[in-house]
Amino acid sequence: MTHPFHPLKGREYSLVTYRHNWGEDRVYFHDDNGDLSALPASWTSVAPKDPFREVAAGRCLLRFVDLLELVALARQIAARDDCSGEEAPG
């Protein structure tokens, strides 16, 4: 587990399978209780390293395309709030 904020960071598990589910690559493993668990492959050392993150080396949290997606999401939420008659906070 390599995700910096996941409680299992630094733990190692045996890979059961690697599949594309829920729109992303996921790894399946048996947890400490023997139950089958799944996580995004990007949270583990199984997935290839993201070139952007390697070059950014922690100096930049979001890629430009991520920021564009965030703006689009914020606009959708604002438009939904406008249509519902609720006043947006702020």
N, C-alpha and C positions, 0 to 999 in steps of 0.2 A: 504494500500500500504506500503510495507516494504523495497522495493529496495532502497538502500542508495542514488542512484544518480537520481532516477526518480523524476520529478517535482511534482508528486502527493504524495510523501512520507508523511506518517502520516495521509492521508485522509482515510475515511471509506466510503464504498459503499455497497449497498445491492447486494448480489450474485444472479444473474439470473439463471446461470447454470454453471456447471463444466464439461468440455469435453476434450477429447484427440484429438486435431487437429494440423496439421502442425508439426507432430512428437513430440509433447510435450503436457503436460496437460495445459489447459488454463482456465481462469475464464472469465465469461461474466457478465457485469454489465451495468447499465445505467449511463452515465456521467452526469455532471451538466446541459447539454443541453437536456437531455433525450434520447440521442443517445446511441444505443447499442455499447459497446466497449469491446475489449478483450485484455487480457494481459497474459503472462506466469504465471501459478499458483505459480511458485517459487518466483515471485516478490511480493507475497502477504502472508498473514498469513493463507490462506486456505490450502496451501501445507504443508505436514509434514516437520519438520525441518531436514536439511541435517546433519547427524551425524558428518561428517568431519568438517563442518563449526562450529558446536557447540564446538567440541573439540579444533579446531584451534583457536577459539575465536579471529579472525582477525589477527593472527600472520602469517598466510600462505594464500596467495590469490588463489593459484592453487593446485589442487590435482595432484598426480603423473600422473594419466591417462590423465588429462587435458594437462599437459606438453608434454606427448607423442603425443597427437593429434595436439598440436601446432607445434611440430617438423615435423610431417608428412605433415601438411599444408604448412609449410615453404619450405619443400623439393619439394612439388608439384609445388609451385609457382616458385621456382628456376629452376626446370626442364622445366616448361612451358616457362620461360624467355630464357633458353638456346636454346630451340627448335625454338623460334621465331626469333633468331638472335639478340635480343636486349641485350645490356650489362646490367647486374644487377648492381644496385647502390651499392656503397661502395667500 
